[in-house]
Amino acid sequence: MITHGTPSGYDAGCRGGACANHRTDRMTCTDAHNRYQWDGHYRAAVLAGTATDERETFVVKVARVIRESPEAAKKRAAGPKRAAVGTPRPYQKKPIVHGTRRGADELGCKADCPNEFDGGISCIDARRAVMKANHVTRQAKLEAARPADWKRASTPGHGIPYGATRCTEDCPSEAAGGISCQDAYTAARKRNNARRVSRAKVKAAA
């Protein structure tokens, strides 16, 4: 005999509208089966033999109305406090003086520099001196970065890696006591491969 409104009735084959409790205020076997899956209290009652076929009831909590105090309303309307920001000082650009590189770059002083008439250096000469000093510094850094066995080509256009594309044998630089184009190309490839392996190791370690 099937006891309707219980999980055992569902297990016995009672499904949906075939249940005797269908369209009543009692649980059907399907409802009891579904409730057994998620309601721990109902499951404990079923196992203890005290469960009924009454539908579950939930207590609906009424939302409390919290009145906002005038102080809180005024504070909310004012918004968050912002930190006081001082007035930034206007940027004052340094004046451009003749006899400097800025005089040639920004003032366009190319000739007839007033500083030159006073016995000083002109703006264009100051610019050339700065450019020359920067070139000397760059060349010194390049020389320091080159390997110890590197030799400068004694013949223009030979003794360099690019020369290997057109110089195959009997390099004039080698005959003059320098390094041949092929040797320069091989040394450059070795340096590039070493740098590539070093970068790969650093990237793998990171």
N, CA, C and O of each residue as an XYZ file, in Angstrom:
824
protein
N       0.847     -1.185      0.000
C       0.000      0.000      0.000
C       0.887      1.241      0.000
O       1.851      1.324      0.761
N       0.552      2.209     -0.863
C       1.355      3.424     -0.992
C       0.848      4.469     -0.021
O      -0.346      4.765      0.026
N       1.764      5.024      0.754
C       1.426      6.139      1.652
C       1.711      7.411      0.904
O       2.872      7.759      0.685
N       0.670      8.113      0.509
C       0.828      9.300     -0.304
C       1.329     10.459      0.555
O       1.090     10.529      1.760
N       2.031     11.358     -0.119
C       2.582     12.521      0.553
C       3.862     12.229      1.298
O       4.227     12.968      2.213
N       4.557     11.155      0.922
C       5.806     10.780      1.588
C       6.855     10.432      0.541
O       6.503     10.115     -0.595
N       8.123     10.482      0.894
C       9.163     10.078     -0.051
C       9.063      8.609     -0.439
O       9.430      8.239     -1.555
N       8.576      7.774      0.459
C       8.432      6.359      0.130
C       7.380      6.147     -0.950
O       7.503      5.227     -1.759
N       6.336      6.995     -0.974
C       5.352      6.888     -2.041
C       5.952      7.227     -3.391
O       5.610      6.613     -4.402
N       6.857      8.218     -3.410
C       7.545      8.573     -4.657
C       8.417      7.410     -5.116
O       8.459      7.089     -6.304
N       9.122      6.770     -4.157
C       9.965      5.637     -4.517
C       9.137      4.451     -5.005
O       9.622      3.620     -5.772
N       7.867      4.376     -4.549
C       7.011      3.270     -4.969
C       6.409      3.477     -6.342
O       5.770      2.569     -6.874
N       6.600      4.675     -6.943
C       6.136      4.927     -8.294
C       5.063      5.980     -8.411
O       4.546      6.191     -9.508
N       4.699      6.658     -7.323
C       3.676      7.692     -7.383
C       4.308      8.974     -7.896
O       5.233      9.502     -7.278
N       3.818      9.475     -9.017
C       4.400     10.653     -9.647
C       3.308     11.671     -9.975
O       2.198     11.311    -10.366
N       3.653     12.962     -9.803
C       2.847     14.056    -10.287
C       1.383     14.004     -9.926
O       1.030     13.833     -8.759
N       0.496     14.155    -10.956
C      -0.945     14.229    -10.742
C      -1.584     12.908    -10.377
O      -2.765     12.890    -10.029
N      -0.868     11.808    -10.438
C      -1.437     10.519    -10.057
C      -1.556     10.362     -8.555
O      -2.203      9.433     -8.073
N      -0.924     11.283     -7.802
C      -0.964     11.181     -6.343
C      -2.355     11.561     -5.838
O      -3.013     12.440     -6.394
N      -2.792     10.879     -4.766
C      -4.112     11.148     -4.187
C      -4.172     12.531     -3.562
O      -5.260     13.089     -3.419
N      -3.019     13.105     -3.180
C      -2.993     14.441     -2.567
C      -2.924     15.558     -3.591
O      -2.789     16.727     -3.230
N      -3.018     15.201     -4.888
C      -2.944     16.226     -5.929
C      -4.148     17.154     -5.832
O      -5.269     16.693     -5.611
N      -3.929     18.452     -5.993
C      -4.945     19.494     -5.901
C      -5.571     19.583     -4.508
O      -6.742     19.939     -4.375
N      -4.809     19.267     -3.494
C      -5.244     19.449     -2.109
C      -4.203     20.298     -1.404
O      -3.199     20.695     -1.996
N      -4.461     20.578     -0.103
C      -3.503     21.363      0.673
C      -2.427     20.487      1.290
O      -1.665     20.951      2.138
N      -2.353     19.220      0.875
C      -1.334     18.294      1.359
C      -0.228     18.125      0.315
O      -0.431     18.395     -0.869
N       0.907     17.687      0.757
C       2.019     17.458     -0.156
C       1.756     16.214     -0.988
O       1.219     15.220     -0.499
N       2.148     16.291     -2.263
C       2.138     15.102     -3.096
C       3.422     14.312     -2.848
O       4.332     14.779     -2.163
N       3.476     13.124     -3.410
C       4.691     12.307     -3.242
C       5.901     12.977     -3.889
O       7.020     12.861     -3.388
N       5.676     13.683     -5.012
C       6.785     14.386     -5.671
C       7.276     15.543     -4.810
O       8.480     15.774     -4.701
N       6.331     16.275     -4.195
C       6.723     17.368     -3.303
C       7.500     16.848     -2.106
O       8.492     17.449     -1.692
N       7.048     15.725     -1.547
C       7.750     15.153     -0.401
C       9.148     14.695     -0.778
O      10.097     14.852     -0.009
N       9.263     14.124     -1.973
C      10.584     13.687     -2.432
C      11.525     14.878     -2.595
O      12.678     14.817     -2.166
N      11.041     15.968     -3.216
C      11.881     17.161     -3.411
C      12.251     17.806     -2.081
O      13.381     18.260     -1.903
N      11.301     17.850     -1.147
C      11.590     18.451      0.155
C      12.586     17.612      0.926
O      13.390     18.151      1.687
N      12.549     16.305      0.743
C      13.481     15.404      1.428
C      14.924     15.674      0.994
O      15.865     15.404      1.741
N      15.091     16.212     -0.224
C      16.441     16.439     -0.752
C      17.118     17.646     -0.106
O      18.340     17.661      0.038
N      16.329     18.673      0.290
C      16.975     19.905      0.750
C      16.624     20.301      2.173
O      17.350     21.092      2.776
N      15.511     19.768      2.748
C      15.085     20.160      4.092
C      15.639     19.163      5.105
O      15.170     18.029      5.206
N      16.653     19.613      5.856
C      17.267     18.710      6.829
C      16.333     18.330      7.964
O      16.360     17.192      8.432
N      15.511     19.264      8.411
C      14.578     18.957      9.501
C      13.525     17.944      9.048
O      13.156     17.037      9.793
N      13.054     18.116      7.823
C      12.061     17.160      7.311
C      12.684     15.776      7.136
O      12.049     14.762      7.427
N      13.918     15.738      6.666
C      14.586     14.439      6.506
C      14.758     13.751      7.855
O      14.565     12.540      7.965
N      15.121     14.516      8.881
C      15.262     13.911     10.212
C      13.916     13.398     10.720
O      13.852     12.355     11.371
N      12.836     14.135     10.422
C      11.512     13.669     10.854
C      11.104     12.406     10.112
O      10.481     11.517     10.694
N      11.456     12.318      8.805
C      11.145     11.098      8.043
C      11.896      9.909      8.601
O      11.321      8.831      8.750
N      13.147     10.082      8.908
C      13.946      8.989      9.457
C      13.466      8.591     10.854
O      13.577      7.430     11.250
N      12.924      9.577     11.604
C      12.421      9.269     12.945
C      10.990      8.744     12.915
O      10.490      8.274     13.938
N      10.313      8.814     11.754
C       8.949      8.329     11.635
C       7.908      9.301     12.136
O       6.777      8.893     12.397
N       8.244     10.582     12.283
C       7.298     11.583     12.800
C       6.886     12.593     11.741
O       6.204     13.563     12.071
N       7.268     12.408     10.493
C       6.951     13.356      9.440
C       5.488     13.226      9.025
O       4.906     12.143      9.073
N       4.904     14.360      8.614
C       3.526     14.396      8.125
C       3.523     14.885      6.686
O       4.554     15.274      6.137
N       2.318     14.853      6.082
C       2.211     15.314      4.699
C       1.773     16.770      4.617
O       1.293     17.208      3.571
N       1.930     17.526      5.699
C       1.600     18.942      5.668
C       2.694     19.712      4.923
O       3.881     19.408      5.037
N       2.263     20.705      4.167
C       3.227     21.497      3.413
C       4.054     22.376      4.356
O       3.595     22.764      5.430
N       5.277     22.678      3.930
C       6.157     23.497      4.760
C       5.647     24.923      4.783
O       5.089     25.412      3.801
N       5.839     25.574      5.888
C       5.438     26.966      6.059
C       6.669     27.791      6.375
O       7.524     27.384      7.162
N       6.744     28.936      5.761
C       7.884     29.822      5.951
C       7.393     31.110      6.600
O       6.356     31.659      6.226
N       8.151     31.573      7.567
C       7.821     32.818      8.251
C       8.380     33.969      7.429
O       9.592     34.070      7.233
N       7.514     34.820      6.958
C       7.923     35.965      6.152
C       8.285     37.111      7.085
O       7.446     37.606      7.837
N       9.523     37.518      7.025
C       9.988     38.597      7.876
C       9.573     39.933      7.274
O       9.748     40.178      6.081
N       9.033     40.771      8.105
C       8.625     42.097      7.665
C       9.821     43.049      7.778
O      10.456     43.146      8.828
N      10.106     43.725      6.713
C      11.242     44.650      6.712
C      10.987     45.803      7.668
O       9.907     46.393      7.681
N      11.978     46.108      8.450
C      11.861     47.222      9.378
C      12.142     48.540      8.657
O      13.044     48.627      7.824
N      11.384     49.525      8.980
C      11.577     50.846      8.407
C      12.442     51.654      9.376
O      12.029     51.949     10.497
N      13.621     51.998      8.936
C      14.557     52.747      9.775
C      14.495     54.209      9.351
O      14.800     54.562      8.212
N      14.103     55.022     10.273
C      14.020     56.444      9.977
C      15.427     57.078     10.043
O      16.220     56.785     10.937
N      15.691     57.927      9.094
C      16.985     58.590      9.043
C      16.939     59.869      9.866
O      16.028     60.687      9.738
N      17.939     60.012     10.702
C      17.993     61.202     11.543
C      18.333     62.430     10.690
O      18.954     62.292      9.636
N      17.939     63.615     11.128
C      18.271     64.830     10.362
C      19.766     65.019     10.172
O      20.211     65.490      9.125
N      20.546     64.649     11.195
C      22.003     64.801     11.068
C      22.547     63.874      9.982
O      23.397     64.265      9.182
N      22.029     62.612      9.970
C      22.507     61.669      8.958
C      22.080     62.090      7.560
O      22.846     61.935      6.609
N      20.859     62.626      7.420
C      20.394     63.085      6.112
C      21.226     64.258      5.615
O      21.555     64.331      4.431
N      21.568     65.179      6.519
C      22.375     66.328      6.129
C      23.788     65.890      5.728
O      24.378     66.435      4.795
N      24.317     64.895      6.449
C      25.649     64.397      6.141
C      25.668     63.680      4.797
O      26.627     63.808      4.036
N      24.589     62.909      4.497
C      24.518     62.206      3.225
C      24.364     63.183      2.068
O      24.940     62.977      0.999
N      23.588     64.248      2.274
C      23.402     65.229      1.213
C      24.679     66.013      0.924
O      24.926     66.420     -0.211
N      25.479     66.216      1.955
C      26.730     66.965      1.759
C      27.747     66.174      0.970
O      28.615     66.758      0.322
N      27.656     64.820      1.012
C      28.604     64.000      0.278
C      29.884     63.780      1.059
O      30.061     64.343      2.139
N      30.776     62.967      0.521
C      32.031     62.704      1.226
C      32.915     63.936      1.294
O      32.903     64.791      0.408
N      33.674     63.999      2.363
C      34.581     65.126      2.533
C      35.770     64.983      1.592
O      36.317     63.896      1.406
N      36.143     66.090      1.017
C      37.291     66.094      0.128
C      38.454     66.835      0.782
O      38.284     67.836      1.479
N      39.619     66.305      0.528
C      40.804     66.928      1.107
C      41.032     68.290      0.476
O      40.842     68.483     -0.725
N      41.433     69.201      1.294
C      41.674     70.558      0.809
C      42.896     70.562     -0.108
O      43.955     70.043      0.243
N      42.731     71.143     -1.259
C      43.811     71.202     -2.242
C      44.280     72.643     -2.345
O      43.495     73.555     -2.601
N      45.564     72.823     -2.140
C      46.116     74.162     -2.224
C      46.210     74.656     -3.661
O      46.188     73.861     -4.600
N      46.311     75.922     -3.822
C      46.427     76.512     -5.154
C      47.830     76.260     -5.697
O      48.813     76.678     -5.086
N      47.933     75.577     -6.843
C      49.275     75.300     -7.367
C      49.982     76.564     -7.807
O      49.368     77.484     -8.347
N      51.252     76.594     -7.572
C      52.029     77.747     -7.980
C      52.242     77.723     -9.492
O      52.479     76.659    -10.063
N      52.165     78.850    -10.128
C      52.371     78.879    -11.590
C      53.807     78.499    -11.935
O      54.762     78.868    -11.252
N      53.914     77.742    -13.028
C      55.246     77.310    -13.475
C      56.010     78.479    -14.069
O      55.536     79.164    -14.975
N      57.173     78.681    -13.548
C      58.010     79.772    -14.026
C      59.167     79.184    -14.826
O      60.061     78.537    -14.281
N      59.123     79.424    -16.110
C      60.170     78.911    -16.980
C      61.420     79.771    -16.857
O      61.357     80.999    -16.792
N      62.550     79.086    -16.827
C      63.803     79.817    -16.703
C      64.044     80.656    -17.951
O      63.793     80.193    -19.064
N      64.513     81.849    -17.788
C      64.765     82.699    -18.959
C      65.889     82.132    -19.812
O      66.841     81.537    -19.309
N      65.752     82.331    -21.093
C      66.754     81.842    -22.037
C      67.875     82.875    -22.143
O      67.640     84.060    -22.381
N      69.086     82.388    -21.960
C      70.266     83.260    -21.983
C      71.027     82.986    -23.270
O      71.158     81.833    -23.681
N      71.521     84.021    -23.898
C      72.341     83.868    -25.103
C      73.684     83.235    -24.733
O      74.179     83.383    -23.616
N      74.241     82.541    -25.689
C      75.496     81.850    -25.450
C      75.276     80.437    -24.930
O      76.205     79.813    -24.417
N      74.047     79.925    -25.059
C      73.714     78.568    -24.611
C      73.018     77.827    -25.748
O      72.649     78.415    -26.765
N      72.850     76.523    -25.550
C      72.187     75.710    -26.568
C      70.703     76.079    -26.694
O      70.141     76.033    -27.788
N      70.079     76.440    -25.583
C      68.672     76.823    -25.630
C      68.470     78.076    -26.480
O      67.421     78.249    -27.099
N      69.466     78.937    -26.505
C      69.353     80.123    -27.334
C      69.256     79.774    -28.806
O      68.539     80.436    -29.556
N      69.982     78.726    -29.233
C      69.936     78.303    -30.635
C      68.679     77.487    -30.938
O      68.114     77.606    -32.026
N      68.231     76.649    -29.973
C      67.084     75.768    -30.221
C      65.756     76.496    -30.089
O      64.858     76.290    -30.905
N      65.614     77.352    -29.063
C      64.311     77.946    -28.767
C      64.194     79.386    -29.276
O      63.120     79.811    -29.702
N      65.286     80.124    -29.233
C      65.229     81.495    -29.739
C      65.535     81.579    -31.231
O      65.227     82.574    -31.889
N      66.150     80.508    -31.755
C      66.515     80.541    -33.172
C      67.684     81.459    -33.460
O      67.793     82.025    -34.548
N      68.564     81.603    -32.468
C      69.727     82.489    -32.621
C      70.794     81.747    -33.419
O      71.485     80.884    -32.878
N      70.931     82.079    -34.702
C      71.894     81.407    -35.561
C      73.119     82.276    -35.866
O      74.240     81.779    -35.972
N      72.886     83.546    -35.999
C      73.991     84.472    -36.327
C      73.767     85.795    -35.606
O      72.664     86.099    -35.150
N      74.834     86.569    -35.517
C      74.791     87.874    -34.840
C      74.291     87.733    -33.407
O      73.403     88.466    -32.971
N      74.875     86.779    -32.682
C      74.469     86.547    -31.292
C      74.987     87.692    -30.419
O      76.161     88.049    -30.516
N      74.140     88.270    -29.575
C      74.622     89.377    -28.710
C      75.753     88.963    -27.796
O      76.613     89.779    -27.466
N      75.766     87.685    -27.375
C      76.828     87.248    -26.475
C      78.178     87.212    -27.171
O      79.220     87.374    -26.536
N      78.149     86.996    -28.491
C      79.402     86.947    -29.241
C      80.023     88.339    -29.347
O      81.247     88.475    -29.339
N      79.193     89.364    -29.445
C      79.728     90.730    -29.515
C      80.333     91.160    -28.180
O      81.187     92.045    -28.138
N      79.882     90.524    -27.075
C      80.435     90.857    -25.759
C      81.684     90.053    -25.439
O      82.174     90.101    -24.310
N      82.211     89.310    -26.417
C      83.422     88.533    -26.216
C      83.179     87.112    -25.753
O      84.124     86.399    -25.416
N      81.898     86.682    -25.733
C      81.591     85.311    -25.313
C      81.348     84.398    -26.495
O      81.663     84.740    -27.634
N      80.782     83.227    -26.213
C      80.504     82.238    -27.246
C      79.098     82.456    -27.777
O      78.198     82.834    -27.026
N      78.905     82.218    -29.062
C      77.583     82.393    -29.654
C      76.695     81.191    -29.353
O      77.180     80.140    -28.934
N      75.406     81.353    -29.568
C      74.453     80.262    -29.293
C      74.712     79.056    -30.189
O      74.655     77.919    -29.718
N      74.995     79.281    -31.467
C      75.214     78.172    -32.387
C      76.494     77.428    -32.048
O      76.553     76.205    -32.180
N      77.542     78.167    -31.602
C      78.782     77.501    -31.195
C      78.571     76.692    -29.909
O      79.153     75.620    -29.745
N      77.737     77.212    -28.997
C      77.436     76.467    -27.775
C      76.676     75.190    -28.101
O      76.905     74.152    -27.481
N      75.781     75.265    -29.065
C      75.038     74.064    -29.474
C      75.967     73.031    -30.098
O      75.847     71.840    -29.811
N      76.889     73.471    -30.944
C      77.844     72.556    -31.559
C      78.740     71.907    -30.516
O      79.070     70.727    -30.634
N      79.138     72.658    -29.496
C      80.003     72.107    -28.445
C      79.259     71.033    -27.646
O      79.834     70.002    -27.295
N      77.985     71.282    -27.364
C      77.203     70.276    -26.622
C      77.021     69.015    -27.452
O      77.163     67.909    -26.930
N      76.708     69.161    -28.747
C      76.530     68.008    -29.620
C      77.825     67.215    -29.753
O      77.798     65.984    -29.779
N      78.959     67.911    -29.837
C      80.244     67.227    -29.944
C      80.566     66.464    -28.663
O      81.064     65.339    -28.712
N      80.276     67.087    -27.504
C      80.526     66.405    -26.232
C      79.648     65.167    -26.095
O      80.107     64.137    -25.601
N      78.393     65.254    -26.524
C      77.511     64.088    -26.474
C      78.000     62.982    -27.392
O      77.912     61.803    -27.048
N      78.521     63.357    -28.570
C      79.050     62.353    -29.497
C      80.273     61.660    -28.912
O      80.416     60.443    -29.035
N      81.144     62.415    -28.285
C      82.334     61.813    -27.668
C      81.924     60.857    -26.548
O      82.526     59.794    -26.395
N      80.910     61.221    -25.765
C      80.454     60.349    -24.679
C      79.869     59.054    -25.224
O      80.128     57.977    -24.687
N      79.072     59.159    -26.300
C      78.497     57.948    -26.896
C      79.575     57.042    -27.463
O      79.512     55.825    -27.289
N      80.564     57.616    -28.140
C      81.639     56.806    -28.695
C      82.441     56.112    -27.600
O      82.857     54.966    -27.767
N      82.658     56.797    -26.484
C      83.393     56.184    -25.377
C      82.621     55.000    -24.798
O      83.212     53.979    -24.450
N      81.301     55.140    -24.698
C      80.493     54.020    -24.195
C      80.518     52.839    -25.157
O      80.555     51.687    -24.724
N      80.499     53.117    -26.465
C      80.577     52.031    -27.451
C      81.927     51.328    -27.393
O      81.996     50.102    -27.472
N      82.992     52.098    -27.256
C      84.327     51.493    -27.167
C      84.452     50.623    -25.920
O      85.082     49.566    -25.961
N      83.851     51.064    -24.805
C      83.940     50.277    -23.572
C      83.112     49.001    -23.667
O      83.432     48.014    -23.005
N      82.047     49.001    -24.485
C      81.192     47.822    -24.589
C      81.708     46.796    -25.583
O      81.226     45.663    -25.595
N      82.674     47.160    -26.418
C      83.182     46.228    -27.415
C      84.114     45.201    -26.768
O      84.767     45.505    -25.770
N      84.183     43.974    -27.332
C      85.073     42.951    -26.759
C      86.538     43.332    -26.890
O      86.908     44.194    -27.687
N      87.365     42.666    -26.084
C      88.786     43.033    -26.049
C      89.492     42.684    -27.353
O      90.445     43.368    -27.729
N      89.046     41.621    -28.067
C      89.722     41.194    -29.289
C      89.183     41.891    -30.536
O      89.510     41.503    -31.657
N      88.348     42.932    -30.337
C      87.787     43.623    -31.488
C      88.810     44.580    -32.067
O      89.494     45.302    -31.342
N      88.901     44.569    -33.403
C      89.845     45.451    -34.086
C      89.085     46.279    -35.104
O      88.228     45.768    -35.826
N      89.403     47.550    -35.154
C      88.749     48.429    -36.119
C      89.304     48.150    -37.515
O      90.503     47.927    -37.683
N      88.444     48.164    -38.487
C      88.868     47.888    -39.861
C      89.802     48.990    -40.351
O      89.509     50.178    -40.222
N      90.922     48.573    -40.911
C      91.875     49.549    -41.430
C      91.464     50.032    -42.816
O      91.943     51.070    -43.272
N      90.577     49.286    -43.497
C      90.097     49.666    -44.815
C      88.626     50.032    -44.716
O      87.848     49.237    -44.189
N      88.205     51.204    -45.200
C      86.791     51.581    -45.095
C      85.895     50.593    -45.827
O      86.170     50.226    -46.969
N      84.825     50.164    -45.171
C      83.884     49.232    -45.789
C      84.242     47.778    -45.596
O      83.445     46.916    -45.967
N      85.386     47.457    -45.041
C      85.801     46.071    -44.810
C      86.129     45.877    -43.332
O      86.369     46.834    -42.597
N      86.131     44.624    -42.924
C      86.390     44.316    -41.525
C      85.181     44.508    -40.636
O      85.326     44.613    -39.418
N      83.989     44.556    -41.215
C      82.747     44.745    -40.469
C      81.785     43.615    -40.840
O      81.923     43.029    -41.914
N      80.806     43.290    -39.972
C      79.870     42.192    -40.291
C      79.104     42.418    -41.590
O      78.860     41.464    -42.329
N      78.719     43.659    -41.882
C      77.962     43.924    -43.102
C      78.791     43.669    -44.355
O      78.241     43.374    -45.416
N      80.127     43.783    -44.234
C      80.981     43.560    -45.394
C      80.994     42.123    -45.859
O      81.392     41.855    -46.993
N      80.568     41.180    -45.017
C      80.571     39.763    -45.407
C      79.564     39.477    -46.508
O      79.657     38.436    -47.159
N      78.591     40.381    -46.741
C      77.606     40.151    -47.794
C      78.192     40.336    -49.192
O      77.660     39.812    -50.171
N      79.287     41.081    -49.275
C      79.889     41.333    -50.587
C      81.375     40.956    -50.630
O      81.968     40.902    -51.708
N      81.977     40.694    -49.469
C      83.389     40.325    -49.419
C      83.492     38.851    -49.024
O      83.213     38.509    -47.875
N      83.883     37.979    -49.942
C      83.921     36.541    -49.676
C      85.309     36.052    -49.299
O      85.453     35.259    -48.368
N      86.307     36.500    -49.991
C      87.672     36.054    -49.700
C      88.655     37.160    -50.088
O      88.314     38.102    -50.803
N      89.894     37.009    -49.588
C      90.942     38.019    -49.826
C      90.463     39.404    -49.396
O      90.471     40.350    -50.184
N      90.040     39.509    -48.119
C      89.534     40.777    -47.610
C      90.690     41.773    -47.479
O      91.719     41.430    -46.896
N      90.553     42.979    -47.998
C      91.642     43.974    -47.872
C      91.964     44.302    -46.427
O      93.105     44.637    -46.109
N      90.962     44.210    -45.533
C      91.226     44.534    -44.140
C      92.151     43.507    -43.501
O      92.992     43.859    -42.674
N      92.000     42.226    -43.881
C      92.873     41.177    -43.339
C      94.287     41.327    -43.867
O      95.257     41.089    -43.148
N      94.400     41.726    -45.136
C      95.739     41.928    -45.702
C      96.460     43.096    -45.045
O      97.690     43.130    -45.005
N      95.681     44.067    -44.523
C      96.290     45.220    -43.858
C      96.540     44.973    -42.374
O      96.925     45.890    -41.648
N      96.322     43.731    -41.918
C      96.566     43.408    -40.516
C      95.349     43.495    -39.627
O      95.462     43.343    -38.411
N      94.165     43.742    -40.218
C      92.939     43.814    -39.427
C      92.148     42.514    -39.491
O      92.676     41.474    -39.885
N      90.904     42.582    -39.109
C      90.027     41.417    -39.109
C      89.257     41.383    -40.423
O      88.875     42.426    -40.953
N      89.031     40.174    -40.950
C      88.308     40.047    -42.208
C      86.802     40.218    -41.989
O      86.309     40.166    -40.863
N      86.096     40.421    -43.092
C      84.648     40.605    -43.001
C      83.961     39.346    -42.501
O      83.025     39.427    -41.705
N      84.418     38.167    -42.961
C      83.812     36.910    -42.529
C      84.028     36.678    -41.034
O      83.116     36.236    -40.336
N      85.238     36.976    -40.540
C      85.502     36.827    -39.109
C      84.671     37.818    -38.287
O      84.186     37.481    -37.207
N      84.512     39.030    -38.801
C      83.695     40.018    -38.099
C      82.235     39.564    -38.053
O      81.556     39.747    -37.043
N      81.756     38.970    -39.154
C      80.371     38.475    -39.194
C      80.176     37.321    -38.209
O      79.166     37.264    -37.506
N      81.157     36.391    -38.160
C      81.061     35.254    -37.228
C      81.082     35.730    -35.776
O      80.313     35.239    -34.950
N      81.967     36.691    -35.462
C      82.035     37.209    -34.096
C      80.738     37.922    -33.712
O      80.283     37.819    -32.574
N      80.143     38.650    -34.671
C      78.884     39.338    -34.377
C      77.761     38.346    -34.114
O      76.934     38.570    -33.231
N      77.721     37.251    -34.871
C      76.695     36.227    -34.656
C      76.849     35.570    -33.286
O      75.862     35.306    -32.601
N      78.089     35.310    -32.897
C      78.323     34.705    -31.581
C      77.861     35.634    -30.465
O      77.242     35.188    -29.499
N      78.162     36.935    -30.597
C      77.729     37.890    -29.579
C      76.201     37.966    -29.510
O      75.623     38.004    -28.423
N      75.560     37.989    -30.672
C      74.093     38.065    -30.682
C      73.462     36.810    -30.085
O      72.473     36.897    -29.356
N      74.029     35.644    -30.390
C      73.499     34.403    -29.820
C      73.687     34.365    -28.306
O      72.805     33.914    -27.576
N      74.843     34.842    -27.840
C      75.086     34.874    -26.397
C      74.098     35.807    -25.699
O      73.594     35.487    -24.623
N      73.820     36.965    -26.315
C      72.836     37.879    -25.726
C      71.445     37.263    -25.707
O      70.700     37.425    -24.740
N      71.092     36.545    -26.792
C      69.768     35.930    -26.860
C      69.608     34.863    -25.782
O      68.559     34.776    -25.143
N      70.649     34.049    -25.578
C      70.590     33.009    -24.538
C      70.523     33.638    -23.154
O      69.790     33.161    -22.287
N      71.284     34.707    -22.945
C      71.253     35.392    -21.641
C      69.880     35.975    -21.349
O      69.396     35.883    -20.221
N      69.241     36.579    -22.362
C      67.903     37.144    -22.142
C      66.891     36.052    -21.875
O      65.985     36.235    -21.061
N      67.028     34.896    -22.557
C      66.105     33.786    -22.337
C      66.232     33.235    -20.910
O      65.234     32.880    -20.283
N      67.467     33.168    -20.410
C      67.671     32.691    -19.033
C      67.063     33.649    -18.016
O      66.440     33.225    -17.043
N      67.253     34.953    -18.253
C      66.683     35.939    -17.331
C      65.162     35.883    -17.347
O      64.517     36.000    -16.305
N      64.588     35.703    -18.546
C      63.120     35.629    -18.646
C      62.588     34.371    -18.001
O      61.524     34.399    -17.382
N      63.314     33.252    -18.131
C      62.867     32.002    -17.509
C      62.976     32.071    -15.994
O      62.145     31.506    -15.284
N      64.004     32.766    -15.491
C      64.176     32.875    -14.048
C      63.105     33.759    -13.431
O      62.716     33.561    -12.280
N      62.619     34.749    -14.208
C      61.573     35.628    -13.685
C      60.247     34.922    -13.626
O      59.250     35.513    -13.209
